[in-house]
Amino acid sequence: MRPRWIALLSASIAVLVGVMTWVAIGAGIGVGNALGGLGRERAEASAEFTTTDSFTVATDATLTPRPDGRSSRVWNELLRVTTPEFAASEITEYQTGDDPDSDTLAYVASAADPTKWVFAANLAYADDRDLLLTTLVHEYAHMLSLGADDTDSSAVDCDTEWAGAGCLLPDSDLQRFADRFWSGYTDAPARDNVDADVAWDFYQAHEDEFVSDYAATNVSEDFAETFAGYVIEPDVDAIGSVIGRKFAFFDALPEYASARERIRAEFDLDGRNG
């Protein structure tokens, strides 16, 4: 039986557009058709949205020039998810576009300083409150798990997971997640997979082990999708399941567990889901 939180995530996040990479594109999140009990309709993913406005992030997390309208609202929601302190220290640039024909909702990419991030948002989806929150939590997970302390950017041949440019460090949270939940698969997609059809086939073979088909794209997307489900859903009947063990993985990490508590309180998720 598919818990309702799987339906929530699969309805809002389906097709990866762009490549999850530390140096160039970043972690993209796309919107597609909801999964149904009999499968899903396939849709051709459009190109990544074009950013048209750019804002510099100051040391107090304010922006120059000052944004307005949806640009301002999305940034403020991101600050509620990440905290202003995190955004000010980790994000140097905020970019926006407005393309309802693109399946890409948001992404993070390496900034000019490769230890920092650029965050980009497609404002066409900004008015969907639940989708926006899920997207921001997903991107926050990428920034938490692919930081400068998590990767060896000079490495080329990886014994660990490929991080887009360089290799994950063996003791990084994302690598430990990969070791625990992906090392046993013989049919897993390639480490750098971004093909939605490949992800869908893998998901179909292991549906009960992923929160959504998008999570089956690669380890990093599974990590970010699972964290989003862990944060947003209050009660999950997944005791003893692989998904339950993934949630327990985050519970055992103070940084992620405390982020869940903070975000749930900030957005009154217990009240909204109660």
Secondary structure, 3 states (H helix, E strand, C coil): CCCHHHHHHHHHCCCCCCCCCCCCCCEEEECCCCCECCECCCCCCCCCCCCCEEEEECCCCCEECCCCHHHHHHHHHHHHHHCHHHHHHHEEEEEEECCCCCCEEEEEEECCCCCCEEEEEEHHHCCCHHHHHHHHHHHHHHHHHCCHHHEECCCCCCCCCECCCCEECCCCHHHHHHHHHCCCCCCCCCCCCCCHHHHHHHHHHCHHHCCCCHHHCCHHHHHHHHHHHHHHCCCCCCCCCHHHHHHHHHHCCHHHHHHHHHHHHHCCHHHHHC
